[in-house]
Amino acid sequence: MKLLSQIWVVIVMNIRSLPQRLWMSLAAILAVTVVVAVLLSFLSMANGFAKTLEGTGSNDIAIVTRGGSQSELNSVLSRHAVNAVSVAPGVAKTADGQPYYSAELYVVVNAIKKSSGTKVNIPLRGIDPIGFTLRDHVKITAGRMFQPGKNEIIVGQKVLGQFSGFELGKEVKFGKSRWTVVGIFSTGGTAFESELWADARTVQSQFRRGDSYQTMRIKLTTPGDLSGIEKAIKADPTLNLDVKTEAQYFAEQGQALKNIVRVGWAISIVMSLGALAGALNTMFTSVASRSKEIATLRAIGFSNVSAFFGTLAESVVLSVLGGLVGALMSYLFMDGMTTSTLGASFTQVIFTFELSPALFEKGIILALLIGVIGGFFPAWRAARLPVVVAFRNAS
Amino acid sequence: MTDFYIVWKNLTRKPLRLFLTLFATFIAFTIYGTITAFQVAWDSGVNLAADDRLVTVNKINFTQPLPVSYVNKVRAVKGVAAVTQMNWFGGYFQDPRKQLVMMAVDAPSFLEVYDQVVLTPKEQEAWIQDRQGLIAGEAVARTYGWKVGDHIPVNSNIFSQKDGRTAWDFTIDGIFKGKTPQTDTNSVYFHYKYFNETKSFGKDYIGFLGIRTTDPKLNEQVIKTVDDMFANTPFETQTVPEKVFNKGFIEQIGNIRLILTSVVGAAFFIILVIVGNSMVLAIRERTGEIAVMKTLGFQSGRLFRMILSESMMLALLGGGLGLSAATGLTWLITSKMPQMPPLLMTHSIVLQSLGFMLAMGLLTGIIPAVNALRLNIITAFSRQ
């Protein structure tokens, strides 16, 4: 008990005397601030991207693509394949007894990104009108649905913010074909909001796709159960198809930025070595400037353990303070920032930086580590400071 | 006893502090060197683009096809020295998650337009003669351990053969080098003819055209002639200089430059704070000594220069070490990860680093140096 109260007294004393070492302490705090802000910016970018895509897929929808095609863009499905799969067991039925699916096309078209003014790829998805109902939380927020057979498109809500020229009522040109924006839709913030939707058959004819499709979305009778469809595909030797739940498909696509996470960690760890040097420097200076004080405490009966923990605590407090400020900065400046990057289907995926509590924790742990290591060696020195020498040096 | 000797003694009097500040500087310049080398490599697609080369793509988007007949129509345009077709294959070797940059091309015209692909005459001839031949860049060959003469299957995640297979069989006829060390050799080329005859759909369509003009001055004219020629057809085109095309392509990924610059800025900010602070502290601790030196007749200007030299030396030493580490690191990355574009420590990076080191030395030394310059001997002694 006595030891604990000693430690507590020394910690409080050290923290209260921080203003005396203001500039060195600020330097240590700032270095950690920057490291944590950099780390969390990278992580919240990758996290926001993954969240957007993971949130997009539903577990009760199956997505069928040509075998080995990896993404919707690369896939091609013949009318025959679509028909064959539509009658497989496990495919849900609509109210009027028809197989519940949407055969879709995925055409890449140009758009102008507002932030840079440059041309980028965005997807124009041809869907069966019934395909509209295969997305969770989908609704038209302005205007109306496209009419089958007409050159009309509806535009995802996020497209409006990122790319210019897709406002309601605008005419859009893709090559020679002209299309009118008749509606805006939302899907609750998922990746579908980065897309343009039109009638699949109209897209087939305008883009010379014959009667071929690219992917098929199927409502499953049992969520997550693909066995019926898989069996049907295996049984037909003319079919070489992959089937996944939509949730699986998008979760895989969400991994596209996992290298960003690695780069973010690599840079932050190297930077934290720099910050560590700063912390050590600050703490050694602090021990040196407090050596008289430490010696006095020792002389009146405080143990060297209290000197050790007092110094360690000072370092940890500085680092955690830096970590908190860094996290706050990245929360203020990065969290909620919307941007877009090239996704696995070679089109822009619009996403929002998202700083989650789990990431915040990682940032604070890194700060804590810098504080503990940066405080340990100086604390060791403080604990072993010979009382006589300390008095002599300090005078 | 020279001034240099005093500066050196001052710098090294607290070895631990010297080590820590050097280390912080070292880290910042390691980050700076590596990231800048990466940025230069990243931009090389734009910087190495030839001025006399154009790219013609479908106006809707470059992933949309063009008819193969366009090649001959463009060849007849005045000012066109050579034209070739390219088709993205979506190839992968064994691992579907690792895409190859693989194009179906018309070999003779391809080599004419893209002179950064360097083959020996023997390899070149072997490839042109061999219907199922391919040429691979040094970097790709290193990644997969390919050698000339190997027979390999390559899968496509887009196309399939008429018999339903998605794998094509190839013989490696050549491993090409880049024209300059910066040239990215992460690509594979094979014959369009083989591709066109075997694929199950999309026959007689191509991805885009590569054009070499007789003179960059004629670019504008060629662009206009080509795009006007195909206006109001089902396949309208858009022709742009290669530089513009590559830049647009890179920008699709996002503002990488902004990210990299922010990281470098953050790293420099950290050491500026750490090193600057230690310098102020170090000089403050020496207030008495400086006062003594002034009393002994050291001119203020001389002391000012000595302190600045100390911070400069610190920055140059730490920065130099960091830059060496960055050179080693980029060399390591380039030799161990052939899938990355070659990272090179160019002269301009070294010069820029030197500039930053000097700036850093000045910034961290200027406050203590000015303090020493202004130091009043009487107040300094009375403070003791």
Interface residues (C-beta under 8 A of the other chain):
Chain A: W23 M24 L26 A27 L30 A31 V34 V35 A37 V38 S41 R66 G67 G68 S69 Q70 S71 L73 N74 V76 V107 V108 V109 N110 K113 S115 S116 T118 K119 V120 N121 F174 G175 K176 F207 R208 S212 N240 I267 V270 M271 L273 G274 A275 A277 G278 L280 N281 F284 T285 T339 S340 T341 L342 F346 Q348
Chain B: L16 R17 L20 T21 F23 A24 I27 A28 T30 I31 N58 K59 I60 N61 T63 Q64 G90 P96 R97 N155 N157 I158 S160 G164 T166 F201 N232 T233 P234 F235 E236 G248 E251 Q252 I253 G254 N255 S262 V263 A266 A267 F269 I270 I271 V273 I274 G276 N277 S278 V280 L281
